[in-house]
C-alpha cells in the first residue's frame, strides 16, 4: 500500500547525506534519514539540531548512527 509523504517517517537515500538533503527531510518532518554513503559534518549538525536520527553507511543490519540514537533499538 502506498503511503503519503506526510505520513512517512523514514527517508532512505542512495546518495551522500548532505546538508541540503537533510534540510529537505526536515521540511518533510522525517524522523529518521539513512543512506549507504557518508554524511557531511553540516548534515550531522543539522540532524542533531532538528532531533533527527541520521544513519550513514547503512548496509544490511549495520550503519553508523550519527545523531539521536535513542530512536534505534539495537539487538544485543
PQR file of N, CA, C, O and H, with PARSE charges and radii, in Angstrom:
ATOM      1  N   UNK A   1       0.842  -1.180   0.000 -0.4000 1.5000
ATOM      2  CA  UNK A   1       0.000   0.000   0.000 -0.0000 2.0000
ATOM      3  C   UNK A   1       0.890   1.247   0.000  0.5500 1.7000
ATOM      4  O   UNK A   1       1.821   1.355   0.797 -0.5500 1.4000
ATOM      5  N   UNK A   2       0.600   2.155  -0.875 -0.4000 1.5000
ATOM      6  CA  UNK A   2       1.382   3.390  -0.959 -0.0000 2.0000
ATOM      7  C   UNK A   2       1.066   4.288   0.232  0.5500 1.7000
ATOM      8  O   UNK A   2      -0.073   4.371   0.692 -0.5500 1.4000
ATOM      9  H   UNK A   2      -0.156   2.067  -1.523  0.4000 1.0000
ATOM     10  N   UNK A   3       2.116   4.959   0.718 -0.4000 1.5000
ATOM     11  CA  UNK A   3       1.930   5.892   1.832 -0.0000 2.0000
ATOM     12  C   UNK A   3       2.130   7.309   1.333  0.5500 1.7000
ATOM     13  O   UNK A   3       2.926   7.550   0.425 -0.5500 1.4000
ATOM     14  H   UNK A   3       3.042   4.891   0.345  0.4000 1.0000
ATOM     15  N   UNK A   4       1.421   8.228   1.914 -0.4000 1.5000
ATOM     16  CA  UNK A   4       1.585   9.634   1.578 -0.0000 2.0000
ATOM     17  C   UNK A   4       2.876  10.149   2.185  0.5500 1.7000
ATOM     18  O   UNK A   4       3.322   9.648   3.217 -0.5500 1.4000
ATOM     19  H   UNK A   4       0.774   8.033   2.651  0.4000 1.0000
ATOM     20  N   UNK A   5       3.482  11.151   1.549 -0.4000 1.5000
ATOM     21  CA  UNK A   5       4.737  11.712   2.045 -0.0000 2.0000
ATOM     22  C   UNK A   5       4.583  12.284   3.446  0.5500 1.7000
ATOM     23  O   UNK A   5       5.524  12.221   4.238 -0.5500 1.4000
ATOM     24  H   UNK A   5       3.120  11.558   0.711  0.4000 1.0000
ATOM     25  N   UNK A   6       3.421  12.838   3.770 -0.4000 1.5000
ATOM     26  CA  UNK A   6       3.239  13.424   5.100 -0.0000 2.0000
ATOM     27  C   UNK A   6       3.056  12.367   6.181  0.5500 1.7000
ATOM     28  O   UNK A   6       3.071  12.705   7.364 -0.5500 1.4000
ATOM     29  H   UNK A   6       2.657  12.889   3.127  0.4000 1.0000
ATOM     30  N   UNK A   7       2.884  11.102   5.816 -0.4000 1.5000
ATOM     31  CA  UNK A   7       2.768  10.017   6.790 -0.0000 2.0000
ATOM     32  C   UNK A   7       4.101   9.307   7.004  0.5500 1.7000
ATOM     33  O   UNK A   7       4.294   8.654   8.029 -0.5500 1.4000
ATOM     34  H   UNK A   7       2.872  10.828   4.855  0.4000 1.0000
ATOM     35  N   UNK A   8       5.011   9.426   6.058 -0.4000 1.5000
ATOM     36  CA  UNK A   8       6.296   8.725   6.137 -0.0000 2.0000
ATOM     37  C   UNK A   8       7.156   9.332   7.243  0.5500 1.7000
ATOM     38  O   UNK A   8       7.102  10.536   7.490 -0.5500 1.4000
ATOM     39  H   UNK A   8       4.854   9.957   5.225  0.4000 1.0000
ATOM     40  N   UNK A   9       7.944   8.497   7.900 -0.4000 1.5000
ATOM     41  CA  UNK A   9       8.825   8.960   8.972 -0.0000 2.0000
ATOM     42  C   UNK A   9      10.283   8.607   8.711  0.5500 1.7000
ATOM     43  O   UNK A   9      11.172   9.114   9.396 -0.5500 1.4000
ATOM     44  H   UNK A   9       7.988   7.519   7.699  0.4000 1.0000
ATOM     45  N   UNK A  10      10.545   7.736   7.720 -0.4000 1.5000
ATOM     46  CA  UNK A  10      11.900   7.299   7.404 -0.0000 2.0000
ATOM     47  C   UNK A  10      12.192   7.610   5.943  0.5500 1.7000
ATOM     48  O   UNK A  10      11.389   7.312   5.059 -0.5500 1.4000
ATOM     49  H   UNK A  10       9.824   7.324   7.163  0.4000 1.0000
ATOM     50  N   UNK A  11      13.356   8.215   5.702 -0.4000 1.5000
ATOM     51  CA  UNK A  11      13.804   8.505   4.347 -0.0000 2.0000
ATOM     52  C   UNK A  11      15.080   7.716   4.095  0.5500 1.7000
ATOM     53  O   UNK A  11      16.042   7.830   4.854 -0.5500 1.4000
ATOM     54  H   UNK A  11      14.009   8.457   6.420  0.4000 1.0000
ATOM     55  N   UNK A  12      15.095   6.916   3.034 -0.4000 1.5000
ATOM     56  CA  UNK A  12      16.251   6.094   2.680 -0.0000 2.0000
ATOM     57  C   UNK A  12      16.858   6.660   1.404  0.5500 1.7000
ATOM     58  O   UNK A  12      16.176   6.801   0.388 -0.5500 1.4000
ATOM     59  H   UNK A  12      14.313   6.823   2.418  0.4000 1.0000
ATOM     60  N   UNK A  13      18.151   6.984   1.468 -0.4000 1.5000
ATOM     61  CA  UNK A  13      18.834   7.603   0.334 -0.0000 2.0000
ATOM     62  C   UNK A  13      19.965   6.718  -0.178  0.5500 1.7000
ATOM     63  O   UNK A  13      20.600   5.996   0.589 -0.5500 1.4000
ATOM     64  H   UNK A  13      18.704   6.869   2.293  0.4000 1.0000
ATOM     65  N   UNK A  14      20.202   6.784  -1.469 -0.4000 1.5000
ATOM     66  CA  UNK A  14      21.308   6.033  -2.066 -0.0000 2.0000
ATOM     67  C   UNK A  14      22.491   6.947  -2.358  0.5500 1.7000
ATOM     68  O   UNK A  14      23.433   6.553  -3.045 -0.5500 1.4000
ATOM     69  H   UNK A  14      19.686   7.371  -2.093  0.4000 1.0000
ATOM     70  N   UNK A  15      22.440   8.147  -1.842 -0.4000 1.5000
ATOM     71  CA  UNK A  15      23.499   9.123  -2.095 -0.0000 2.0000
ATOM     72  C   UNK A  15      24.122   9.586  -0.781  0.5500 1.7000
ATOM     73  O   UNK A  15      23.721   9.158   0.301 -0.5500 1.4000
ATOM     74  H   UNK A  15      21.675   8.467  -1.283  0.4000 1.0000
ATOM     75  N   UNK A  16      25.100  10.460  -0.902 -0.4000 1.5000
ATOM     76  CA  UNK A  16      25.726  11.051   0.274 -0.0000 2.0000
ATOM     77  C   UNK A  16      24.685  11.844   1.057  0.5500 1.7000
ATOM     78  O   UNK A  16      23.806  12.475   0.471 -0.5500 1.4000
ATOM     79  H   UNK A  16      25.425  10.808  -1.781  0.4000 1.0000
ATOM     80  N   UNK A  17      24.789  11.809   2.377 -0.4000 1.5000
ATOM     81  CA  UNK A  17      23.847  12.521   3.242 -0.0000 2.0000
ATOM     82  C   UNK A  17      24.347  13.959   3.412  0.5500 1.7000
ATOM     83  O   UNK A  17      25.139  14.253   4.307 -0.5500 1.4000
ATOM     84  H   UNK A  17      25.504  11.296   2.853  0.4000 1.0000
ATOM     85  N   UNK A  18      23.879  14.829   2.553 -0.4000 1.5000
ATOM     86  CA  UNK A  18      24.333  16.216   2.540 -0.0000 2.0000
ATOM     87  C   UNK A  18      23.422  17.103   3.384  0.5500 1.7000
ATOM     88  O   UNK A  18      22.313  16.717   3.754 -0.5500 1.4000
ATOM     89  H   UNK A  18      23.235  14.591   1.826  0.4000 1.0000
ATOM     90  N   UNK A  19      23.921  18.295   3.675 -0.4000 1.5000
ATOM     91  CA  UNK A  19      23.135  19.286   4.408 -0.0000 2.0000
ATOM     92  C   UNK A  19      21.827  19.575   3.677  0.5500 1.7000
ATOM     93  O   UNK A  19      20.768  19.674   4.298 -0.5500 1.4000
ATOM     94  H   UNK A  19      24.821  18.609   3.374  0.4000 1.0000
ATOM     95  N   UNK A  20      21.907  19.710   2.363 -0.4000 1.5000
ATOM     96  CA  UNK A  20      20.719  20.036   1.566 -0.0000 2.0000
ATOM     97  C   UNK A  20      19.654  18.951   1.670  0.5500 1.7000
ATOM     98  O   UNK A  20      18.473  19.259   1.829 -0.5500 1.4000
ATOM     99  H   UNK A  20      22.766  19.630   1.859  0.4000 1.0000
ATOM    100  N   UNK A  21      20.060  17.682   1.583 -0.4000 1.5000
ATOM    101  CA  UNK A  21      19.093  16.586   1.664 -0.0000 2.0000
ATOM    102  C   UNK A  21      18.500  16.467   3.064  0.5500 1.7000
ATOM    103  O   UNK A  21      17.309  16.194   3.213 -0.5500 1.4000
ATOM    104  H   UNK A  21      21.020  17.433   1.454  0.4000 1.0000
ATOM    105  N   UNK A  22      19.323  16.670   4.086 -0.4000 1.5000
ATOM    106  CA  UNK A  22      18.819  16.602   5.460 -0.0000 2.0000
ATOM    107  C   UNK A  22      17.866  17.767   5.729  0.5500 1.7000
ATOM    108  O   UNK A  22      16.867  17.594   6.426 -0.5500 1.4000
ATOM    109  H   UNK A  22      20.291  16.892   3.964  0.4000 1.0000
ATOM    110  N   UNK A  23      18.162  18.945   5.188 -0.4000 1.5000
ATOM    111  CA  UNK A  23      17.252  20.085   5.391 -0.0000 2.0000
ATOM    112  C   UNK A  23      15.911  19.847   4.695  0.5500 1.7000
ATOM    113  O   UNK A  23      14.868  20.232   5.223 -0.5500 1.4000
ATOM    114  H   UNK A  23      18.974  19.085   4.622  0.4000 1.0000
ATOM    115  N   UNK A  24      15.926  19.223   3.525 -0.4000 1.5000
ATOM    116  CA  UNK A  24      14.665  18.890   2.848 -0.0000 2.0000
ATOM    117  C   UNK A  24      13.899  17.830   3.627  0.5500 1.7000
ATOM    118  O   UNK A  24      12.671  17.882   3.710 -0.5500 1.4000
ATOM    119  H   UNK A  24      16.773  18.911   3.096  0.4000 1.0000
ATOM    120  N   UNK A  25      14.620  16.866   4.198 -0.4000 1.5000
ATOM    121  CA  UNK A  25      13.974  15.843   5.026 -0.0000 2.0000
ATOM    122  C   UNK A  25      13.350  16.481   6.264  0.5500 1.7000
ATOM    123  O   UNK A  25      12.282  16.058   6.707 -0.5500 1.4000
ATOM    124  H   UNK A  25      15.617  16.824   4.130  0.4000 1.0000
ATOM    125  N   UNK A  26      14.007  17.491   6.822 -0.4000 1.5000
ATOM    126  CA  UNK A  26      13.462  18.192   7.987 -0.0000 2.0000
ATOM    127  C   UNK A  26      12.167  18.918   7.629  0.5500 1.7000
ATOM    128  O   UNK A  26      11.234  18.953   8.432 -0.5500 1.4000
ATOM    129  H   UNK A  26      14.874  17.835   6.462  0.4000 1.0000
ATOM    130  N   UNK A  27      12.105  19.492   6.437 -0.4000 1.5000
ATOM    131  CA  UNK A  27      10.877  20.161   5.989 -0.0000 2.0000
ATOM    132  C   UNK A  27       9.712  19.182   5.873  0.5500 1.7000
ATOM    133  O   UNK A  27       8.552  19.563   6.033 -0.5500 1.4000
ATOM    134  H   UNK A  27      12.862  19.463   5.785  0.4000 1.0000
ATOM    135  N   UNK A  28      10.029  17.914   5.594 -0.4000 1.5000
ATOM    136  CA  UNK A  28       9.008  16.867   5.490 -0.0000 2.0000
ATOM    137  C   UNK A  28       8.753  16.170   6.829  0.5500 1.7000
ATOM    138  O   UNK A  28       7.997  15.201   6.896 -0.5500 1.4000
ATOM    139  H   UNK A  28      10.971  17.604   5.464  0.4000 1.0000
ATOM    140  N   UNK A  29       9.390  16.669   7.896 -0.4000 1.5000
ATOM    141  CA  UNK A  29       9.243  16.109   9.248 -0.0000 2.0000
ATOM    142  C   UNK A  29       9.660  14.645   9.339  0.5500 1.7000
ATOM    143  O   UNK A  29       9.037  13.860  10.055 -0.5500 1.4000
ATOM    144  H   UNK A  29      10.004  17.457   7.842  0.4000 1.0000
ATOM    145  N   UNK A  30      10.718  14.279   8.612 -0.4000 1.5000
ATOM    146  CA  UNK A  30      11.254  12.924   8.709 -0.0000 2.0000
ATOM    147  C   UNK A  30      11.916  12.745  10.074  0.5500 1.7000
ATOM    148  O   UNK A  30      12.604  13.648  10.550 -0.5500 1.4000
ATOM    149  H   UNK A  30      11.224  14.917   8.030  0.4000 1.0000
ATOM    150  N   UNK A  31      11.716  11.604  10.698 -0.4000 1.5000
ATOM    151  CA  UNK A  31      12.343  11.322  11.988 -0.0000 2.0000
ATOM    152  C   UNK A  31      13.675  10.609  11.812  0.5500 1.7000
ATOM    153  O   UNK A  31      14.591  10.791  12.614 -0.5500 1.4000
ATOM    154  H   UNK A  31      11.157  10.871  10.311  0.4000 1.0000
ATOM    155  N   UNK A  32      13.786   9.796  10.761 -0.4000 1.5000
ATOM    156  CA  UNK A  32      14.995   9.019  10.509 -0.0000 2.0000
ATOM    157  C   UNK A  32      15.386   9.189   9.050  0.5500 1.7000
ATOM    158  O   UNK A  32      14.561   9.020   8.152 -0.5500 1.4000
ATOM    159  H   UNK A  32      13.042   9.649  10.110  0.4000 1.0000
ATOM    160  N   UNK A  33      16.661   9.529   8.819 -0.4000 1.5000
ATOM    161  CA  UNK A  33      17.214   9.591   7.471 -0.0000 2.0000
ATOM    162  C   UNK A  33      18.419   8.673   7.447  0.5500 1.7000
ATOM    163  O   UNK A  33      19.307   8.777   8.293 -0.5500 1.4000
ATOM    164  H   UNK A  33      17.331   9.666   9.548  0.4000 1.0000
ATOM    165  N   UNK A  34      18.447   7.781   6.482 -0.4000 1.5000
ATOM    166  CA  UNK A  34      19.529   6.819   6.388 -0.0000 2.0000
ATOM    167  C   UNK A  34      20.010   6.726   4.952  0.5500 1.7000
ATOM    168  O   UNK A  34      19.245   6.941   4.012 -0.5500 1.4000
ATOM    169  H   UNK A  34      17.726   7.697   5.795  0.4000 1.0000
ATOM    170  N   UNK A  35      21.284   6.403   4.792 -0.4000 1.5000
ATOM    171  CA  UNK A  35      21.848   6.283   3.455 -0.0000 2.0000
ATOM    172  C   UNK A  35      23.051   5.370   3.438  0.5500 1.7000
ATOM    173  O   UNK A  35      23.631   5.063   4.480 -0.5500 1.4000
ATOM    174  H   UNK A  35      21.906   6.228   5.555  0.4000 1.0000
ATOM    175  N   UNK A  36      23.423   4.937   2.243 -0.4000 1.5000
ATOM    176  CA  UNK A  36      24.516   3.974   2.100 -0.0000 2.0000
ATOM    177  C   UNK A  36      25.883   4.642   2.059  0.5500 1.7000
ATOM    178  O   UNK A  36      26.903   3.952   2.044 -0.5500 1.4000
ATOM    179  H   UNK A  36      22.952   5.186   1.397  0.4000 1.0000
ATOM    180  N   UNK A  37      25.924   5.953   2.040 -0.4000 1.5000
ATOM    181  CA  UNK A  37      27.183   6.669   1.936 -0.0000 2.0000
ATOM    182  C   UNK A  37      27.431   7.512   3.187  0.5500 1.7000
ATOM    183  O   UNK A  37      26.720   7.382   4.184 -0.5500 1.4000
ATOM    184  H   UNK A  37      25.095   6.513   2.052  0.4000 1.0000
ATOM    185  N   UNK A  38      28.437   8.367   3.126 -0.4000 1.5000
ATOM    186  CA  UNK A  38      28.815   9.173   4.286 -0.0000 2.0000
ATOM    187  C   UNK A  38      27.873  10.356   4.480  0.5500 1.7000
ATOM    188  O   UNK A  38      27.089  10.703   3.597 -0.5500 1.4000
ATOM    189  H   UNK A  38      29.015   8.472   2.316  0.4000 1.0000
ATOM    190  N   UNK A  39      27.973  10.963   5.657 -0.4000 1.5000
ATOM    191  CA  UNK A  39      27.222  12.179   5.982 -0.0000 2.0000
ATOM    192  C   UNK A  39      28.210  13.327   6.143  0.5500 1.7000
ATOM    193  O   UNK A  39      29.283  13.150   6.720 -0.5500 1.4000
ATOM    194  H   UNK A  39      28.611  10.682   6.374  0.4000 1.0000
ATOM    195  N   UNK A  40      27.855  14.487   5.642 -0.4000 1.5000
ATOM    196  CA  UNK A  40      28.717  15.648   5.836 -0.0000 2.0000
ATOM    197  C   UNK A  40      28.588  16.138   7.276  0.5500 1.7000
ATOM    198  O   UNK A  40      27.596  15.858   7.950 -0.5500 1.4000
ATOM    199  H   UNK A  40      26.984  14.631   5.174  0.4000 1.0000
ATOM    200  N   UNK A  41      29.593  16.867   7.739 -0.4000 1.5000
ATOM    201  CA  UNK A  41      29.556  17.372   9.111 -0.0000 2.0000
ATOM    202  C   UNK A  41      28.392  18.346   9.309  0.5500 1.7000
ATOM    203  O   UNK A  41      27.780  18.368  10.378 -0.5500 1.4000
ATOM    204  H   UNK A  41      30.399  17.094   7.192  0.4000 1.0000
ATOM    205  N   UNK A  42      28.085  19.143   8.299 -0.4000 1.5000
ATOM    206  CA  UNK A  42      26.941  20.059   8.406 -0.0000 2.0000
ATOM    207  C   UNK A  42      25.624  19.301   8.479  0.5500 1.7000
ATOM    208  O   UNK A  42      24.704  19.722   9.181 -0.5500 1.4000
ATOM    209  H   UNK A  42      28.582  19.125   7.432  0.4000 1.0000
ATOM    210  N   UNK A  43      25.524  18.184   7.759 -0.4000 1.5000
ATOM    211  CA  UNK A  43      24.307  17.366   7.810 -0.0000 2.0000
ATOM    212  C   UNK A  43      24.125  16.773   9.200  0.5500 1.7000
ATOM    213  O   UNK A  43      23.011  16.739   9.721 -0.5500 1.4000
ATOM    214  H   UNK A  43      26.270  17.842   7.189  0.4000 1.0000
ATOM    215  N   UNK A  44      25.211  16.306   9.799 -0.4000 1.5000
ATOM    216  CA  UNK A  44      25.144  15.741  11.152 -0.0000 2.0000
ATOM    217  C   UNK A  44      24.738  16.820  12.145  0.5500 1.7000
ATOM    218  O   UNK A  44      23.893  16.580  13.008 -0.5500 1.4000
ATOM    219  H   UNK A  44      26.117  16.333   9.376  0.4000 1.0000
ATOM    220  N   UNK A  45      25.325  18.000  12.034 -0.4000 1.5000
ATOM    221  CA  UNK A  45      24.992  19.108  12.937 -0.0000 2.0000
ATOM    222  C   UNK A  45      23.515  19.494  12.813  0.5500 1.7000
ATOM    223  O   UNK A  45      22.841  19.702  13.822 -0.5500 1.4000
ATOM    224  H   UNK A  45      26.011  18.195  11.333  0.4000 1.0000
ATOM    225  N   UNK A  46      23.018  19.588  11.589 -0.4000 1.5000
ATOM    226  CA  UNK A  46      21.612  19.928  11.370 -0.0000 2.0000
ATOM    227  C   UNK A  46      20.699  18.844  11.928  0.5500 1.7000
ATOM    228  O   UNK A  46      19.694  19.149  12.570 -0.5500 1.4000
ATOM    229  H   UNK A  46      23.566  19.419  10.770  0.4000 1.0000
ATOM    230  N   UNK A  47      21.041  17.585  11.688 -0.4000 1.5000
ATOM    231  CA  UNK A  47      20.224  16.477  12.196 -0.0000 2.0000
ATOM    232  C   UNK A  47      20.141  16.530  13.722  0.5500 1.7000
ATOM    233  O   UNK A  47      19.071  16.317  14.293 -0.5500 1.4000
ATOM    234  H   UNK A  47      21.858  17.337  11.166  0.4000 1.0000
ATOM    235  N   UNK A  48      21.257  16.810  14.378 -0.4000 1.5000
ATOM    236  CA  UNK A  48      21.248  16.928  15.844 -0.0000 2.0000
ATOM    237  C   UNK A  48      20.349  18.080  16.287  0.5500 1.7000
ATOM    238  O   UNK A  48      19.564  17.932  17.224 -0.5500 1.4000
ATOM    239  H   UNK A  48      22.126  16.982  13.914  0.4000 1.0000
ATOM    240  N   UNK A  49      20.463  19.227  15.615 -0.4000 1.5000
ATOM    241  CA  UNK A  49      19.639  20.391  15.967 -0.0000 2.0000
ATOM    242  C   UNK A  49      18.155  20.136  15.744  0.5500 1.7000
ATOM    243  O   UNK A  49      17.316  20.675  16.466 -0.5500 1.4000
ATOM    244  H   UNK A  49      21.100  19.347  14.854  0.4000 1.0000
ATOM    245  N   UNK A  50      17.827  19.317  14.747 -0.4000 1.5000
ATOM    246  CA  UNK A  50      16.431  19.015  14.417 -0.0000 2.0000
ATOM    247  C   UNK A  50      15.921  17.772  15.149  0.5500 1.7000
ATOM    248  O   UNK A  50      14.778  17.359  14.950 -0.5500 1.4000
ATOM    249  H   UNK A  50      18.508  18.879  14.161  0.4000 1.0000
ATOM    250  N   UNK A  51      16.767  17.176  15.995 -0.4000 1.5000
ATOM    251  CA  UNK A  51      16.431  15.942  16.719 -0.0000 2.0000
ATOM    252  C   UNK A  51      15.996  14.843  15.746  0.5500 1.7000
ATOM    253  O   UNK A  51      15.011  14.140  15.971 -0.5500 1.4000
ATOM    254  H   UNK A  51      17.695  17.511  16.156  0.4000 1.0000
ATOM    255  N   UNK A  52      16.760  14.717  14.663 -0.4000 1.5000
ATOM    256  CA  UNK A  52      16.524  13.724  13.627 -0.0000 2.0000
ATOM    257  C   UNK A  52      17.607  12.653  13.735  0.5500 1.7000
ATOM    258  O   UNK A  52      18.782  12.971  13.918 -0.5500 1.4000
ATOM    259  H   UNK A  52      17.560  15.288  14.480  0.4000 1.0000
ATOM    260  N   UNK A  53      17.216  11.395  13.623 -0.4000 1.5000
ATOM    261  CA  UNK A  53      18.187  10.310  13.617 -0.0000 2.0000
ATOM    262  C   UNK A  53      18.788  10.218  12.225  0.5500 1.7000
ATOM    263  O   UNK A  53      18.069  10.101  11.232 -0.5500 1.4000
ATOM    264  H   UNK A  53      16.262  11.136  13.475  0.4000 1.0000
ATOM    265  N   UNK A  54      20.120  10.274  12.160 -0.4000 1.5000
ATOM    266  CA  UNK A  54      20.838  10.212  10.891 -0.0000 2.0000
ATOM    267  C   UNK A  54      21.765   9.004  10.926  0.5500 1.7000
ATOM    268  O   UNK A  54      22.587   8.872  11.833 -0.5500 1.4000
ATOM    269  H   UNK A  54      20.704  10.369  12.966  0.4000 1.0000
ATOM    270  N   UNK A  55      21.632   8.125   9.939 -0.4000 1.5000
ATOM    271  CA  UNK A  55      22.442   6.904   9.878 -0.0000 2.0000
ATOM    272  C   UNK A  55      23.202   6.896   8.560  0.5500 1.7000
ATOM    273  O   UNK A  55      22.593   6.919   7.490 -0.5500 1.4000
ATOM    274  H   UNK A  55      20.964   8.232   9.202  0.4000 1.0000
ATOM    275  N   UNK A  56      24.537   6.862   8.632 -0.4000 1.5000
ATOM    276  CA  UNK A  56      25.390   6.815   7.447 -0.0000 2.0000
ATOM    277  C   UNK A  56      25.933   5.398   7.254  0.5500 1.7000
ATOM    278  O   UNK A  56      25.919   4.587   8.180 -0.5500 1.4000
ATOM    279  H   UNK A  56      25.031   6.843   9.502  0.4000 1.0000
ATOM    280  N   UNK A  57      26.404   5.115   6.062 -0.4000 1.5000
ATOM    281  CA  UNK A  57      26.991   3.809   5.715 -0.0000 2.0000
ATOM    282  C   UNK A  57      26.066   2.652   6.086  0.5500 1.7000
ATOM    283  O   UNK A  57      26.528   1.620   6.574 -0.5500 1.4000
ATOM    284  H   UNK A  57      26.416   5.774   5.310  0.4000 1.0000
ATOM    285  N   UNK A  58      24.771   2.818   5.859 -0.4000 1.5000
ATOM    286  CA  UNK A  58      23.771   1.810   6.216 -0.0000 2.0000
ATOM    287  C   UNK A  58      23.766   0.710   5.165  0.5500 1.7000
ATOM    288  O   UNK A  58      23.419   0.928   4.004 -0.5500 1.4000
ATOM    289  H   UNK A  58      24.396   3.656   5.463  0.4000 1.0000
ATOM    290  N   UNK A  59      24.164  -0.481   5.609 -0.4000 1.5000
ATOM    291  CA  UNK A  59      24.189  -1.649   4.728 -0.0000 2.0000
ATOM    292  C   UNK A  59      23.707  -2.845   5.525  0.5500 1.7000
ATOM    293  O   UNK A  59      24.345  -3.250   6.497 -0.5500 1.4000
ATOM    294  H   UNK A  59      24.446  -0.658   6.552  0.4000 1.0000
ATOM    295  N   UNK A  60      22.596  -3.404   5.119 -0.4000 1.5000
ATOM    296  CA  UNK A  60      22.050  -4.553   5.836 -0.0000 2.0000
ATOM    297  C   UNK A  60      21.651  -4.173   7.247  0.5500 1.7000
ATOM    298  O   UNK A  60      20.855  -3.256   7.447 -0.5500 1.4000
ATOM    299  H   UNK A  60      22.078  -3.075   4.329  0.4000 1.0000
ATOM    300  N   UNK A  61      22.200  -4.874   8.224 -0.4000 1.5000
ATOM    301  CA  UNK A  61      21.903  -4.614   9.635 -0.0000 2.0000
ATOM    302  C   UNK A  61      22.914  -3.666  10.281  0.5500 1.7000
ATOM    303  O   UNK A  61      22.882  -3.470  11.496 -0.5500 1.4000
ATOM    304  H   UNK A  61      22.846  -5.620   8.062  0.4000 1.0000
ATOM    305  N   UNK A  62      23.805  -3.078   9.492 -0.4000 1.5000
ATOM    306  CA  UNK A  62      24.867  -2.228  10.035 -0.0000 2.0000
ATOM    307  C   UNK A  62      24.761  -0.802   9.518  0.5500 1.7000
ATOM    308  O   UNK A  62      24.236  -0.547   8.434 -0.5500 1.4000
ATOM    309  H   UNK A  62      23.831  -3.237   8.505  0.4000 1.0000
ATOM    310  N   UNK A  63      25.273   0.114  10.324 -0.4000 1.5000
ATOM    311  CA  UNK A  63      25.313   1.516   9.938 -0.0000 2.0000
ATOM    312  C   UNK A  63      25.914   2.338  11.056  0.5500 1.7000
ATOM    313  O   UNK A  63      25.993   1.882  12.196 -0.5500 1.4000
ATOM    314  H   UNK A  63      25.699  -0.094  11.204  0.4000 1.0000
ATOM    315  N   UNK A  64      26.332   3.536  10.738 -0.4000 1.5000
ATOM    316  CA  UNK A  64      26.876   4.463  11.735 -0.0000 2.0000
ATOM    317  C   UNK A  64      25.789   5.457  12.122  0.5500 1.7000
ATOM    318  O   UNK A  64      25.355   6.259  11.295 -0.5500 1.4000
ATOM    319  H   UNK A  64      26.268   3.907   9.811  0.4000 1.0000
ATOM    320  N   UNK A  65      25.348   5.405  13.377 -0.4000 1.5000
ATOM    321  CA  UNK A  65      24.324   6.329  13.853 -0.0000 2.0000
ATOM    322  C   UNK A  65      25.018   7.633  14.230  0.5500 1.7000
ATOM    323  O   UNK A  65      25.814   7.673  15.168 -0.5500 1.4000
ATOM    324  H   UNK A  65      25.700   4.753  14.048  0.4000 1.0000
ATOM    325  N   UNK A  66      24.713   8.692  13.496 -0.4000 1.5000
ATOM    326  CA  UNK A  66      25.388   9.979  13.668 -0.0000 2.0000
ATOM    327  C   UNK A  66      24.677  10.909  14.642  0.5500 1.7000
ATOM    328  O   UNK A  66      25.307  11.792  15.222 -0.5500 1.4000
ATOM    329  H   UNK A  66      24.067   8.660  12.734  0.4000 1.0000
ATOM    330  N   UNK A  67      23.374  10.723  14.828 -0.4000 1.5000
ATOM    331  CA  UNK A  67      22.616  11.599  15.722 -0.0000 2.0000
ATOM    332  C   UNK A  67      21.377  10.883  16.238  0.5500 1.7000
ATOM    333  O   UNK A  67      20.832   9.999  15.578 -0.5500 1.4000
ATOM    334  H   UNK A  67      22.862  10.005  14.356  0.4000 1.0000
ATOM    335  N   UNK A  68      20.945  11.277  17.420 -0.4000 1.5000
ATOM    336  CA  UNK A  68      19.715  10.772  18.055 -0.0000 2.0000
ATOM    337  C   UNK A  68      19.590   9.247  18.016  0.5500 1.7000
ATOM    338  O   UNK A  68      18.638   8.726  17.435 -0.5500 1.4000
ATOM    339  H   UNK A  68      21.388  11.996  17.956  0.4000 1.0000
ATOM    340  N   UNK A  69      20.526   8.530  18.619 -0.4000 1.5000
ATOM    341  CA  UNK A  69      20.483   7.059  18.584 -0.0000 2.0000
ATOM    342  C   UNK A  69      19.339   6.456  19.390  0.5500 1.7000
ATOM    343  O   UNK A  69      19.052   5.268  19.245 -0.5500 1.4000
ATOM    344  H   UNK A  69      21.299   8.953  19.091  0.4000 1.0000
ATOM    345  N   UNK A  70      18.685   7.238  20.227 -0.4000 1.5000
ATOM    346  CA  UNK A  70      17.629   6.699  21.093 -0.0000 2.0000
ATOM    347  C   UNK A  70      16.429   6.167  20.313  0.5500 1.7000
ATOM    348  O   UNK A  70      15.632   5.410  20.869 -0.5500 1.4000
ATOM    349  H   UNK A  70      18.919   8.203  20.344  0.4000 1.0000
ATOM    350  N   UNK A  71      16.278   6.537  19.050 -0.4000 1.5000
ATOM    351  CA  UNK A  71      15.168   6.022  18.234 -0.0000 2.0000
ATOM    352  C   UNK A  71      15.421   4.605  17.726  0.5500 1.7000
ATOM    353  O   UNK A  71      14.491   3.928  17.286 -0.5500 1.4000
ATOM    354  H   UNK A  71      16.925   7.151  18.598  0.4000 1.0000
ATOM    355  N   UNK A  72      16.652   4.161  17.782 -0.4000 1.5000
ATOM    356  CA  UNK A  72      17.032   2.881  17.188 -0.0000 2.0000
ATOM    357  C   UNK A  72      17.163   1.826  18.276  0.5500 1.7000
ATOM    358  O   UNK A  72      17.917   2.002  19.234 -0.5500 1.4000
ATOM    359  H   UNK A  72      17.407   4.710  18.139  0.4000 1.0000
ATOM    360  N   UNK A  73      16.427   0.728  18.127 -0.4000 1.5000
ATOM    361  CA  UNK A  73      16.518  -0.400  19.064 -0.0000 2.0000
ATOM    362  C   UNK A  73      17.577  -1.360  18.538  0.5500 1.7000
ATOM    363  O   UNK A  73      17.432  -1.915  17.449 -0.5500 1.4000
ATOM    364  H   UNK A  73      15.815   0.585  17.350  0.4000 1.0000
ATOM    365  N   UNK A  74      18.636  -1.553  19.305 -0.4000 1.5000
ATOM    366  CA  UNK A  74      19.734  -2.422  18.895 -0.0000 2.0000
ATOM    367  C   UNK A  74      19.615  -3.783  19.551  0.5500 1.7000
ATOM    368  O   UNK A  74      19.259  -3.894  20.724 -0.5500 1.4000
ATOM    369  H   UNK A  74      18.754  -1.101  20.190  0.4000 1.0000
ATOM    370  N   UNK A  75      19.920  -4.829  18.772 -0.4000 1.5000
ATOM    371  CA  UNK A  75      19.945  -6.180  19.333 -0.0000 2.0000
ATOM    372  C   UNK A  75      21.236  -6.365  20.100  0.5500 1.7000
ATOM    373  O   UNK A  75      22.280  -5.835  19.719 -0.5500 1.4000
ATOM    374  H   UNK A  75      20.209  -4.740  17.819  0.4000 1.0000
ATOM    375  N   UNK A  76      21.160  -7.120  21.185 -0.4000 1.5000
ATOM    376  CA  UNK A  76      22.370  -7.371  21.975 -0.0000 2.0000
ATOM    377  C   UNK A  76      22.915  -8.734  21.687  0.5500 1.7000
ATOM    378  O   UNK A  76      23.932  -9.125  22.259 -0.5500 1.4000
ATOM    379  H   UNK A  76      20.313  -7.551  21.495  0.4000 1.0000
TER
END
